[in-house]
Amino acid sequence: MIFYRKGQKGVNKKGAPVMYDLEDKINFSVFPGLQGGPHNHTIAGLAVALKQAASPEFKAYQTQVMRNMHAMSERLKSHGIELVSGGTDNHLVLADLRPLGVDGSRVERVLELAHIACNKNTVPGDKSAMVPGGLRLGTPALTTRGFVEADFEKVADFVVRGIHIAKDLKTKLGPKLKDFRDGLAHAPEGKFPEIDALKAEVEAFAATFPTIGFDKAEGKYTQSL
């Protein structure tokens, strides 16, 4: 769905009203610009999504998503992690890692090895999208698994440990990102016990929550559940 403004957006130098002119441009960009006809599957999907979004259950879920994000953001700040704009008003938060002397690419890789999924992200002032200074975190997926505020404080603690591990390894493996990634990829088992320890704790913690989409008895890989 595309939302846009209608009505008056201001006045010109002569005091005459200036109206938004977005409707025709957006309509034309959709058809004939991008679509040759109505996409009935998309329309049906939107109808289902809107029905779900209007339900009390979805509203409760989204409320918990926001509560979890607030808890995680505050926990990150308590560890001295700077957040872009000082925080967030939605389900995402962007941590600025530059004051710590590390970047999003290195932290992303360390957390990935510890079974924490997140994304590197540019922050204001960055010069490279390949080695950005930020880390993007969200709360919907884990909220779906039943995480609440206290659980996201634990998640924030895990993330901060990963940040500091990445910072320490940057010193050991060299200033180039390629050397950092190669050093992790070709390391013999047990060379980085701090990553192994974090991974084990993450797995043990995550295993206490249900997975989404299948029952434990139906799962193929159930040893860690």
N, C-alpha and C positions, 0 to 999 in steps of 0.2 A: 504494500500500500504506500502511496505517496501523499504526504500531508503538505499543505502549502497555505500561505496567508491570502486572504481576500480583503477587499475594502481599501481604506485610505492608509497610506504609509507615511504621509507627510505633506508638506506644502512646498511649492517652488518659490523663487525669488519674488514673484508677484503676489504671493499669498494664495494662489490657486491650489486646490487639493491635487495631490499626486497619488494615483491609485496603484495598487499592486497589479502587475500584468503577468502573473505566473501561470494562470490556468491554461491559456491557449498553448503556451510553450511546452508545458508538461504533457498536456493531452497529445500534442503533435509528436513529441518525442517518443511516447508510448506507441501510438498508432498514427501514421504508418511508419514512424521512425524505427521502432524495434520489433513490433508485433505485426503479423499479417492478419491476425484475427483474434478473437477471444480465446484465452487459455482456460478451458473449463476446469481442468484439474487444479489450476492455481486458484480459481474462484471458489471451488469446493474446499480447498485447503484453508483458505482465508476464512470461510464461513465456520469451519470446525474450530479454527484457532480463536476466532472472536467469541464463539459460544463458550469455549473453555475459559477464556480470559474474563468472562462475565460471571463465572461461577464463584461461590464463596471459597471453595478449596483453592482455586488459583490465587485469589486475593490473599488468603492466608499464607500461601507459599511465597508470593512476592514480598509480603511483609517480612517473612523470615529471611528471605534473601537480603533485604536491606538491613535487618538487624545483624545478620552475620557479617555483612560488609563493614558496618560500623565497628563491630567488635574487632575484626581483623585489622582495620585501619588504625584504630587506637592502639592495638597491641604493637603493630609495626612502629608507630611513632614512639611508643614507650621504649623501644630498642634503639632509638636514635635514627630510624630510617626516615628520610625526607620524602614526602608525598607531593606530587605535582598538584598545585592549587591548594595545598594544605590538607587535602582530603578528597572526598567524593560524595556525590548525591545520587549515585546510581549503583549498579551491580559490579562495576569495575573500579579498580584503583591502579594508579601508575606510580611506582616507586622510582625515585631518582637516586641512582647508585653512584653518581659521579663524586659526591663528597667523600665516599668511602674508598675511592681509588680503584673501582672495579666497574665492569660494564655488563650490560644485559646479556650479551652473547655468552660470556663465560659463566655467568650465574645460571642462565637457562640450561646450559649443558650439564653443569654439576647437579642441578635439581632434577634434570631428566634421568641421570644415572641413579639418583636416589628415589626414583619413581614419583616425582612431583611434576605434574604437567603445568607449564606456564609459558609465557612468551616474552622474548626481548621486545622492546618498543622504544622508538625515538622519544626524546623529551625536548622541550624548547631549548635551542642552542646547540643541538647535536649537529655534527658535520658529516656523519656517516650512518647510513641505515643498516650497514652490515655489522657495525660495532656500536650500537646505540647505548645510551647511558641509562636506559630505563628498563623496568620489568613490569609487565602487566599481569594483574591477578584478578580473578573473578570468583563469585560465590554460587552461581546457580547450580553447577553440576554437583558439588558436594552437599548443597542444601537438599537436592533431590534424593541424595542417599541418607538424609536424616541428620546431618550435622546441624548443631545449634551454636549459640555464641561461644560457649566455653570450648567447644571443639575447634572453632576457627581461631581462637587464641592459641591453641596448640599448633594448628597449621601455620600460623604466623611465626611461632617459635622455630618450627622446622625450616621455614623459608629463610629466616635470619641466620640460622646455622649454615645453610647452604651458601648464603651470601658471603659469610666470613671464610668458609672453606674455599670458595672460588677466589677470594682476595688473596689468601695465603698461597694457593697454588699458582696464581699469576706470578708471584715473586719467584717461585721455584722453577716454573716451566718456561719462563721468558716472556718478553713483552709482546711478541707476535701472537695473534689469535690462532694461526695455523699451528704453531709450536704447542700451544695450549691444548688444542683439540687432538693433535697427534699424540701428545704425551699421555692424554687420558685414554685414547683409543688403543694404544699399543702397550699399555702398562700391564705387567704381569699381575695375576690375581693377588690381592692383598697389599698392593703397593700403596694404596690410598685408604687406610683403615678408617679415616674419618668419614669418607663417603660411604663405605660399607656399613659403618655403625648407623649413620643417618638412614640409609636405605632399610636396614633391619627394623628400626623403630617406626619408620613410615609404614612398612608392610604390616607390622603387628598392630599399629593403630588403625589402619584402614580396614583390616580384616574383621574388626568388631562392628562394622556397619554393613548393612545389606547392599548387595549389588542390584542394579536396575535391569530388568528385562528378562530375567530367568530365575527360577528357584535354585537353591543350592544343589538339590538332588539332581537337577537336570544339567548342571554345569559340567563342562569337560575338565576344567582345571579347578579342582575343589580343595586341594591340599592347604592352601593359604586362606581359605574362607572360614 
